[in-house]
């Protein structure tokens, strides 16, 4: 069985293959520009605890990180929308 990292790498490769080369170039340049700002050093790293926050879910209901953690570990994913 493939590791999660391997599965994610495969999925990323499949997704990249669907993006036109010109668009991919723009995306790669935007990523390089962002990295050049040093923002990565300010982001949470693997294993670090996120600060407490409350956000609305897809139904407009408030969801608290602290309250959800009472049920056990969780993964938080932010979807920025379609290209």
C-alpha positions in Angstrom: 0.0 0.0 0.0 1.3 3.5 -0.9 2.0 6.0 1.8 -0.1 9.1 2.1 2.8 11.2 0.7 3.0 9.0 -2.3 -0.7 9.1 -2.9 -0.7 12.9 -2.6 2.3 13.2 -5.0 0.5 11.1 -7.6 -2.7 13.2 -7.2 -0.7 16.4 -7.6 1.0 15.1 -10.7 -2.4 14.1 -12.2 -3.8 17.6 -11.4 -0.8 19.4 -12.9 -1.1 17.4 -16.1 -4.6 18.8 -16.6 -3.5 22.5 -16.3 -2.4 24.2 -19.5 1.4 24.9 -19.6 0.9 28.7 -19.7 -1.4 28.6 -16.6 1.0 26.3 -14.8 3.9 28.8 -15.5 1.9 31.6 -14.0 1.0 29.5 -10.9 4.7 28.5 -10.4 5.8 32.1 -10.7 3.2 33.2 -8.2 4.4 30.5 -5.8 8.0 31.6 -6.2 7.1 35.2 -5.6 5.2 34.2 -2.4 8.1 32.1 -1.1 10.5 35.0 -1.7 8.5 37.1 0.8 9.5 34.7 3.6 5.9 33.9 4.4 6.7 30.2 4.8 8.8 30.8 7.9 5.8 32.4 9.6 3.4 29.5 8.8 2.6 26.7 11.3 4.9 23.7 10.8 4.0 20.0 11.0 3.2 19.1 14.5 2.7 22.6 15.8 -0.6 23.5 17.5 -2.9 25.9 15.7 -4.1 29.0 17.6 -7.7 28.9 18.8 -10.2 30.1 16.2 -13.8 30.0 15.2 -15.0 29.9 11.6 -18.3 29.4 9.8 -18.8 26.0 8.1 -20.6 25.5 4.7 -23.9 25.9 6.5 -23.0 29.3 8.1 -22.7 27.7 11.5 -19.8 28.7 13.8 -17.3 25.9 14.4 -14.7 26.3 17.2 -11.3 24.5 16.9 -11.3 23.9 20.7 -14.8 22.4 20.7 -14.0 20.1 17.7 -10.8 18.9 19.4 -12.9 17.6 22.3 -14.0 14.8 19.9 -10.5 13.9 19.0 -7.8 14.9 16.5 -8.8 16.6 13.3 -7.5 17.9 10.0 -8.3 21.4 9.0 -8.4 22.1 5.3 -8.9 25.5 3.7 -10.3 25.5 0.1 -9.7 28.7 -1.6 -12.0 28.0 -4.5 -11.6 27.1 -8.2 -9.0 28.6 -10.5 
